[in-house]
Structures are given as structure tokens and as C-alpha cells.
């Protein structure tokens, strides 16, 4: 796979790389076919492991190959695979690269589904998990054991928005010969390329910014071709393959990623500055603000920014819920990264299954709100937020 990288700019690659122009089509057509005709070429590909061979759509399809190639280009990766969900991508990666007796280090403020997988399921397979602090590479180093095989981090943590120093973690991983896996969902390849910083594997929930329209569920894993080759058979075994129509929708969404992300981040930057001055807001968390603890790291790791932000409403969870339920434009809903602004309180949604003491220790305190800023007019968004805060 791999292929076109630095010879074309990001927006051009997002539109053109990987697209299959059958019969002169401008876009990759939807190949709604469960199986493909077997030929000498496909038999040979099957014998070689079946990856990137059109045999059966649970393995690969025209549409999955197209979008995987596009994403590999955007992440400057050697290879990639797409999945039916972000959690399918995460679970298949971890179970594909870790075995009974191995040890992985992560952080308690990872995405809630990832936390559940690591604390409830991996131990059932004999895989040890230690939790450290993604803001502090030394805490990960202190947790390394003789059987440690992987470091797992997020470029920007969900939902407390810690910025992870990927370059420092990459150095640590190389010193100890460990696999570095980075969930890059919140920043996307538009803002951050973890592989260029030394990561081995990059994971995305393509449901979010990459799809961009809140109309698909999906995941992707990009990175070192030898590691992807180990993950691919597990995708077949676990069945988390993305269907052709889903892949078509994802490829369509990626084509506008460059222009969408610019508006997402501009809006978020402006709202963060205004909210920081609002009397009803205790704290605003956004990497563009000098008040953010990781402001300097963010300028280096994700200089283009993000559309994700968080803030703490004075008055606790009840005040936060009252605020959200009086919004007129911004939807109270889980997920993120769509063109529309979405808001939630993690304590009763994405992180509900995480113990309260763990949430609070991670920074998800009473009144904590996560906002995925959309691409609406920023003045309309501010009017909506202002009137909802006045209701409190």
C-alpha cells in the first residue's frame, strides 16, 4: 500500500489518493458484492495471506481498499486496514499484537470503551494492564516491566484533553523495544501525524472527524506494514470488517476533511476564549489557550489545533445538565467530529461505566462538559451558549 505521500499536499491526497476510477468514474463506485471471482491472481494472493486481495468482502473489498489507501497516505503509513467501528479497530489491534503474559501500559483517562476493554477483557486473556499518566512520560517509564510489550496513548485524551508528547513516548518505546500505539481520533492526520513522530500504529474512530457527518460508524488502523499484517488475520477472525457502503461514505467524508477541520478549529478557538471570560464557567480546557497545562506541547504536537473542547459549569452536574438542555442549536448527544456541534456530560454518557473515583482523578469533575464544536456560524453558536448559560 503506502505510495503517494509528500509529493502532493494534504488536501489533494485526501481527494485523490486511493480513489478507484472504474469505467471513468470520478468517485470509487460502491461494490455491493459479498464475493469476487477467483482468478490465478487472487488464488496467489490468498496463498500469500489474502491481505489486499479481492476474494471476499469480509477480508477486503474495492471500497475498503480505496479508503485504507487514502488514510495510509494521510497518516504517512506503510499500510492500513479499516474496520466496522473504532472499538473493532482498537480491540483487534490489541488482541492482534498482544498475547497471554504480555503487559501494556495505558492511562485511566483513555476513551471509555478502551478503558473497559483494558480493565475488563484483556485480563481475561492473560494480558496485564497498568495505568499511568499520559501527560507524564516518566510515569509510563516507571510502569515498564520485563513483559511490557506496548505503550498505548492518545494524541489528545478523551474527554479531559491532555496533550500527549508523542515524540517523548516514541523515544521511550524505542529504548525499550516496545510498540507505540496512538489513538489519533481527536486531532486527525490533518493536525498530527504520529507516525512521523515515531509511532508504530495509529488508530482512528472514523465515526468522528474522518467521516465528519454523524452518519457512519467505523474505525481504521494505520502503520508499520509488518504490524498491520499481524492485525489483518485477527480482523478476519473477529469479523470487524467494514462493509462497502460504509467505506464509500467514509471516503466521501475524508474528501472534505481539510476544509472542515479549519472551520472546526477556528470556531473552537473563538468559543474557548469567550467562555474563559464567562461568569458561569469555572474552567475552560482547550489546547489553544495559554491557560492549558499542555499549551507548549500542543504547539509542537498539534499546531493546527482541534475542534474538541471541555469546560466546567459552576454549580456542578445539575447546572451542567440544565445548561445543555436549554441549548437550541447545539445537540445534547454522544459522539463528536460531525459538522454539527454536539455536547455531553461524560459522567452520564461516554464515561458512565468508569468508576466515579477514577473519573474524578482523571479530571472529570462535577459540572464537566465536553463540546464537539461544529462548523456552524460561530456567532450563532455563541448566542446559543450564552442564552443557555443565562438560564442557570
C-alpha positions in Angstrom: 0.0 0.0 0.0 1.8 3.2 1.2 2.6 5.1 -2.0 1.8 8.7 -2.6 2.8 10.8 0.4 4.8 14.0 0.4 4.7 14.5 -3.4 1.2 16.1 -3.1 -0.3 18.3 -0.4 -2.7 17.0 2.2 -6.0 18.3 0.6 -5.0 16.8 -2.8 -4.2 13.4 -1.3 -7.5 13.5 0.7 -9.4 13.8 -2.5 -7.4 11.7 -5.0 -5.2 9.0 -3.4 -6.8 5.6 -3.3 -9.9 6.5 -5.4 -10.7 3.8 -7.9 -11.9 5.2 -11.2 -13.8 2.3 -12.7 -15.3 2.9 -16.1 -14.2 6.5 -15.9 -16.0 7.2 -12.6 -14.8 10.3 -10.6 -15.5 8.5 -7.3 -15.0 5.0 -6.2 -18.3 3.2 -7.1 -20.0 1.1 -4.3 -19.1 -2.5 -5.0 -22.0 -4.1 -3.1 -20.7 -7.6 -3.6 -20.0 -10.1 -0.9 -17.6 -12.1 -3.0 -15.3 -11.7 -6.1 -14.5 -14.0 -9.0 -11.5 -16.2 -8.2 -8.6 -15.9 -10.7 -5.0 -17.1 -10.7 -4.0 -13.7 -9.3 -6.5 -13.9 -6.4 -5.5 -17.5 -5.7 -1.9 -16.4 -5.4 -2.9 -13.5 -3.1 -4.9 -15.9 -1.0 -2.0 -18.2 -0.6 0.2 -15.3 0.4 -2.2 -14.3 3.2 -5.1 -12.7 1.5 -4.4 -9.1 2.6 -5.3 -6.6 -0.1 -6.7 -9.3 -2.3 -10.2 -9.2 -3.6 -11.7 -12.5 -2.6 -14.5 -11.9 -0.1 -15.7 -8.6 1.4 -15.1 -9.7 5.0 -11.4 -9.7 4.0 -11.2 -6.8 1.7 -13.4 -5.0 -0.9 -12.8 -2.5 -3.6 -14.2 0.2 -1.3 -12.2 -0.8 1.8 -9.0 -0.9 -0.2 -9.7 2.5 -1.6 -10.3 4.2 1.8 -7.5 2.3 3.5 -5.0 3.5 0.9 -6.2 7.1 1.3 -5.9 7.0 5.1 -2.4 5.4 4.9 -1.4 8.3 2.7 -2.7 10.9 5.0 -1.0 9.3 8.0 2.2 8.7 6.1 1.8 5.0 7.0 3.1 1.9 5.1 -0.2 0.1 5.3 -3.7 0.2 6.8 -6.9 -1.6 7.4 -10.4 -0.3 8.0 -13.0 -1.7 10.5 -16.7 -1.7 11.3 -16.1 0.6 14.3 -13.4 2.3 16.3 -13.7 -0.3 19.0 -13.3 -3.1 16.4 -10.1 -1.3 15.3 -8.8 -1.0 18.9 -9.7 -4.4 20.1 -8.4 -6.1 17.0 -5.1 -4.2 17.3 -4.6 -5.1 21.0 -5.5 -8.7 20.6 -3.6 -9.0 17.4 -0.3 -7.7 18.8 -0.6 -8.8 22.5 -0.6 -12.4 23.8 -1.1 -14.2 27.2 1.6 -13.0 29.5 2.2 -9.6 27.8 1.9 -6.3 29.5 0.5 -3.0 28.1 0.7 0.5 29.7 -2.2 3.0 29.1 -3.9 5.7 31.1 -7.2 5.8 33.1 -8.4 8.8 31.0 -8.4 6.9 27.7 -11.7 6.6 25.8 -14.3 4.9 28.0 -14.7 1.9 25.6 -10.9 1.4 25.6 -10.7 1.6 29.3 -13.4 -1.1 29.6 -11.6 -3.3 27.2 -8.3 -2.9 29.0 -9.6 -3.4 32.5 -12.3 -6.0 32.0 -11.4 -8.0 28.9 -7.7 -8.1 28.4 -7.0 -9.5 31.8 -9.4 -12.4 30.9 -6.9 -13.3 28.1 -3.9 -13.1 30.5 -2.8 -9.7 29.3 -1.7 -7.4 32.1 -2.6 -3.7 32.0 -1.1 -0.8 34.1 -2.4 2.7 34.2 -0.1 5.7 34.2 -0.4 9.4 33.2 -0.3 10.3 29.5 0.8 13.8 30.5 3.9 12.3 32.2 6.2 10.1 30.1 8.1 9.3 33.3 5.1 7.6 34.8 4.9 5.3 31.8 8.6 4.5 32.1 8.2 3.7 35.8 5.4 1.2 34.9 7.5 -0.8 32.4 8.0 -4.4 33.4 10.1 -7.2 31.9 7.0 -8.4 30.0 5.9 -5.0 28.7 5.2 -5.1 25.0 3.1 -1.9 24.2 2.6 1.7 25.2 -0.9 3.0 24.4 -1.6 6.7 24.3 -4.0 9.2 22.7 -2.8 12.4 20.9 -5.5 14.3 22.8 -7.2 12.5 25.6 -11.0 12.0 25.8 -12.5 13.9 27.4 -10.1 15.9 29.6 -7.9 17.0 26.6 -4.5 16.3 27.8 -1.9 16.6 25.0 0.4 13.7 24.8 4.0 14.3 23.9 4.2 11.6 21.2 7.9 12.3 20.4 8.9 11.7 24.0 6.8 8.4 24.1 8.4 7.3 20.9 11.9 7.7 22.3 10.8 5.7 25.4 9.3 3.0 23.2 12.4 2.7 21.1 14.8 2.5 24.1 12.8 -0.5 25.5 11.9 -2.0 22.1 8.1 -1.5 22.7 5.2 -1.0 20.3 3.8 2.6 20.4 0.1 2.8 19.6 -1.5 6.2 19.3 -5.3 6.9 19.1 -5.3 10.0 16.8 -9.1 10.4 16.6 -9.4 13.8 18.2 -6.8 15.5 16.1 -6.9 13.6 12.8 -4.0 13.4 10.3 -4.9 17.0 9.4 -3.4 18.2 12.6 -1.0 15.4 13.7 0.9 12.6 12.1 2.1 10.4 15.0 4.0 8.0 12.6 6.2 11.0 11.6 6.9 11.4 15.3 7.9 7.7 15.8 4.6 5.9 16.5 4.3 2.3 15.1 0.5 2.2 14.9 -2.2 4.9 14.6 -5.8 4.2 15.4 -8.9 6.2 14.4 -12.6 6.0 15.1 -13.6 7.1 11.6 -17.1 7.7 13.0 -15.8 11.0 14.1 -13.9 13.7 12.1 -12.9 11.5 9.3 -16.5 10.6 8.4 -17.4 14.0 9.5 -21.2 13.9 9.1 -22.5 11.8 12.0 -23.9 9.2 9.6 -21.4 6.2 9.8 -19.7 4.0 12.3 -16.1 2.9 11.5 -12.5 2.5 12.5 -9.1 2.4 11.0 -5.6 1.2 11.9 -2.5 2.5 10.0 1.2 2.0 10.4 4.1 -0.4 10.1 3.3 -2.9 7.4 4.6 -5.9 9.4 2.4 -5.0 12.4 -0.6 -4.4 10.1 0.0 -7.8 8.6 -0.4 -9.3 12.1 -3.6 -7.4 12.7 -5.3 -8.3 9.4 -5.8 -12.1 10.2 -7.5 -11.1 13.5 -9.8 -8.8 11.6 -10.9 -11.9 9.7 -11.2 -14.0 12.8 -13.1 -11.4 14.9 -15.3 -10.2 12.0 -15.0 -6.5 12.5 -14.8 -5.7 8.8 -16.3 -2.5 7.3 -18.9 -3.0 4.6 -18.6 -1.5 1.1 -21.3 1.2 1.5 -19.8 2.3 4.8 -16.4 2.6 3.2 -17.8 4.6 0.4 -19.4 7.1 2.9 -16.1 7.3 4.7 -14.1 8.1 1.6 -16.6 10.8 0.7 -16.2 12.3 4.2 -12.4 12.3 4.0 -12.5 14.3 0.8 -13.7 17.4 2.7 -11.6 16.9 5.9 -9.1 19.7 5.1 -11.8 22.4 4.8 -13.9 21.1 7.6 -11.1 20.9 10.2 -10.2 24.5 9.5 -13.6 25.7 10.5 -13.9 23.3 13.5 -10.7 24.6 15.0 -11.4 28.3 14.3 -14.8 28.0 15.9 -13.4 26.1 18.9 -10.6 28.6 19.4 -13.0 31.5 19.5 -15.6 29.9 21.8 -12.8 28.8 24.2 -11.6 32.4 24.5 -15.1 33.7 25.1 -16.1 31.0 27.6 -13.0 31.6 29.6 -14.4 35.1 30.4 -17.9 33.9 31.2 -19.0 34.3 34.9 -20.9 30.9 34.8 -17.8 29.0 33.7 -15.2 27.8 36.2 -12.6 26.4 33.8 -12.2 26.1 30.1 -10.0 23.3 28.6 -8.7 23.8 25.1 -5.1 23.5 23.8 -5.2 26.9 22.1 -5.5 28.7 25.5 -2.3 29.7 27.3 -4.0 28.5 30.4 -4.0 24.9 29.2 -1.3 22.9 31.1 0.0 21.5 27.8 -0.1 24.7 25.8 3.6 24.5 24.8 3.4 20.8 24.0 0.3 21.4 21.9 2.0 24.0 19.8 4.6 21.3 18.8 2.4 18.2 18.6 -0.8 19.6 17.2 -0.1 23.1 16.0 -3.3 23.3 13.9 -5.5 22.7 16.9 -8.7 20.8 17.4 -12.5 21.3 17.4 -12.8 19.5 20.8 -13.1 21.4 24.0 -14.3 21.0 27.5 -15.4 23.3 30.3 -16.7 23.1 33.9 -20.0 24.8 34.6 -20.4 26.4 38.0 -23.0 24.6 40.1 -21.9 21.1 39.3 -23.6 18.4 37.2 -27.1 19.6 37.8 -26.2 23.1 36.4 -24.3 21.5 33.5 -27.4 19.4 32.6 -29.7 22.4 32.9 -27.4 24.4 30.6 -27.2 21.6 28.0 -30.9 21.1 27.9 -31.6 24.7 27.2 -29.4 24.8 24.1 -31.3 25.4 20.8 -28.7 24.7 18.1 -26.2 22.5 19.8 -27.4 18.9 20.2 -27.1 17.0 23.5 -25.7 13.8 22.0 -22.8 11.4 22.3 -20.1 11.1 19.6 -18.2 14.0 18.1 -16.5 15.3 14.9 -19.6 15.9 12.9 -20.4 19.1 11.0 -23.0 19.9 13.8 -22.0 20.8 17.3 -22.6 18.1 19.9 -22.4 18.3 23.7 -22.4 15.8 26.6 -21.6 15.3 30.2 -19.3 12.3 30.3 -20.4 11.2 33.7 -23.8 10.0 32.4 -22.7 9.0 28.9 -19.3 8.1 27.4 -17.7 7.6 30.8 -20.6 6.4 32.8 -19.2 2.9 33.2 -15.9 4.2 34.7 -15.9 4.3 38.5 -16.6 7.8 39.9 -13.3 8.0 41.8 -11.4 7.2 38.6 -13.3 9.8 36.7 -12.6 12.5 39.3 -8.9 11.5 39.5 -8.8 11.9 35.7 -10.3 15.4 35.9 -14.0 14.6 35.0 -15.3 16.5 38.0 -18.9 17.7 38.7 -20.1 20.2 36.1 -17.7 18.8 33.4 -19.0 19.2 29.9 -17.4 18.1 26.6 -18.2 20.0 23.4 -17.5 19.0 19.9 -17.6 22.3 18.0 -19.2 22.1 14.6 -18.8 24.2 11.5 -21.9 26.4 12.1 -21.6 30.2 12.2 -19.6 30.9 15.3 -21.8 33.9 16.3 -24.9 31.6 16.2 -23.1 29.1 18.4 -22.1 31.8 20.9 -25.6 33.2 21.1 -26.9 29.7 21.8 -24.3 29.0 24.5 -24.9 32.5 26.1 -28.7 32.1 26.3 -28.4 28.6 27.8 -26.0 29.8 30.4 -28.3 32.6 31.4 -31.0 30.1 32.2 -28.9 28.9 35.1 
